[in-house]
Amino acid sequence: MAERRSVKDRLPTFPWDRLAPYKEKAAAHPGGIVDLSVGTPVDPVPASLRAALADAADSPGYPQTWGTPKLRASAAGWLERRHGVRVAEEAVLPAVGSKELVAWLPTLLGLGEGDTVVHPELAYPTYDIGARIAGATPVASDGLAALGPARAGLVWVNSPSNPTGRVLGVPHLRKVVEWARERGAVVASDECYLDLGWDGTEPVSILHPDVCGGSHENLLAVHSLSKRSNLAGYRAAFVAGDPALVSELLAVRKHAGMIVPAPVQAAMSAALDDDAHAAEQKERYRARRERLRAALEGAGWRIEHSEAGLYLWASHPGHDAWGAVSHLADRGVLVAPGEFYGPRGASHVRVAFTATDERVEAAAGRLAR
Ligand SMILES: Cc1ncc(COP(=O)(O)O)c(C=O)c1O
C-alpha cells in the first residue's frame, strides 16, 4: 500500500522552538523577562469594541461567510476614509484573522504543483507555508526580473514589512502590479501594518489608484484588525480587491465553512467605523518605539528601515543574529533572530515594541547598563 505523505511533512519545523532556551535564560533575570519577540498586542481591547461584541452575543444562527452588509460597508468606508481606496461592498470578504487567509490563499485560488508563489526574501513565514500547504513552490525573491520565465501564480508583497518595517513606495508597487499583470499572476498585498507609519511615513495600499491605475484586476489587499485595534484575540481580518477574485474566494470559503463568528463581525464593524481608538493605540506604540530605539542606538545598535509597523530591525557590530539574541537574553530581553524571516536576516534581530510601558522602560534601563 502506498504510504500517505502528510501535509505536515511539507512544512518546516516550527522555528520558535529554537528560541525556548533563550526565553528560559531571559526569564531568569531578577527583574523578569521583557518579551519583545512577538508582535502580540498587550493593551486592553477598547471598551466600545468589547461592547459591540457583547451586544451581538445572542447570535444563535449561522453567520454570513461574506460578512454582514454592515461589516462590508464599514470595511469599504475605512479603506476610502483612511487610505483613499474605493471598493464596492461586494469586493470585501472577512477572514478569521489574516494569518488564516495568508496560509490558505494559494489553496483557495487553486494553485498547486507546478505553480510558483513568490514572497519577499525577508518575510513573515506564513507566505511560504501557504505555498507548501497548496503543494505549490515558494520562491523568496525581491527582484521579480530575476525570476525569468517561471510561471508565478501568486506574488505576495508586504508593505510595511514584517520583519524590517520597510515601506514600498508607489513606483515600486506599480512595477510589481505591471509585472504580475503581464503574466496573469495575482498580487496579494499583506497590509496589516498600513496604519502604522512613523515619522511622517504614509504607507500606500496596492489598491490605491496611484498604484493600480484605478483597476483592481488580479489584486487583493489583506487587512487585519489585530494590531490597529488590539483585536488579535478576536481573529478579525478581511480581504478586499478584485471583485471576481473575491467572489471566487467567497464561493470556496462558503463550502469550507471559513466563517467569522457573528459577534466578531459586529466588533470588527465597530472598530472600522472608529478611528479614535486606533489613534490612541498608535500613540502608545509611538512612545514605546521612540524609547526603545533611543536605548538601542545608545547601546551601539544600528536600526535599519523600521519606518513603519511594530518592529525595530536591529543589528550590532559585535554579534550575528543568534549572538545578539543571546546577548539580550542575558539582560532578560527576548527578541527574534532575523534568520526566522529568511537567510538575509542572519545578522539582525527583530525587536517588537508591543510590550507594556513598564516592560519597555525595564528593557531600556537594562540596555543602558
Ligand atoms: C505580516 C503579517 N501578516 C499577517 C499577520 C497575521 O495577523 P493576524 O492573523 O492576527 O491578522 C501578521 C502577524 O503578526 C504579520 O506580521
The ligand as an SDF file (V2000), in Angstrom:
LIG
                    3D

 16 16  0  0  0  0  0  0  0  0999 V2000
    2.9450   40.4140    8.0100 C   0  0  0  0  0  0  0  0  0  0  0  0
    1.8880   39.7580    8.8200 C   0  0  0  0  0  0  0  0  0  0  0  0
    0.8170   39.2620    8.2070 N   0  0  0  0  0  0  0  0  0  0  0  0
   -0.1710   38.6740    8.8840 C   0  0  0  0  0  0  0  0  0  0  0  0
   -0.1080   38.5610   10.2620 C   0  0  0  0  0  0  0  0  0  0  0  0
   -1.2220   37.8490   10.9710 C   0  0  0  0  0  0  0  0  0  0  0  0
   -2.0440   38.6850   11.6710 O   0  0  0  0  0  0  0  0  0  0  0  0
   -3.4890   38.2280   12.1530 P   0  0  0  0  0  0  0  0  0  0  0  0
   -3.6540   36.7820   11.8230 O   0  0  0  0  0  0  0  0  0  0  0  0
   -3.5240   38.4680   13.5990 O   0  0  0  0  0  0  0  0  0  0  0  0
   -4.4530   39.0680   11.3830 O   0  0  0  0  0  0  0  0  0  0  0  0
    0.9830   39.0620   10.9560 C   0  0  0  0  0  0  0  0  0  0  0  0
    1.0670   38.9290   12.4190 C   0  0  0  0  0  0  0  0  0  0  0  0
    1.9910   39.2710   13.0580 O   0  0  0  0  0  0  0  0  0  0  0  0
    2.0080   39.6800   10.2110 C   0  0  0  0  0  0  0  0  0  0  0  0
    3.0940   40.1930   10.8160 O   0  0  0  0  0  0  0  0  0  0  0  0
  1  2  1  0
  2  3  1  0
  2 15  2  0
  3  4  2  0
  4  5  1  0
  5  6  1  0
  5 12  2  0
  6  7  1  0
  7  8  1  0
  8  9  2  0
  8 10  1  0
  8 11  1  0
 12 13  1  0
 12 15  1  0
 13 14  2  0
 15 16  1  0
M  END
$$$$
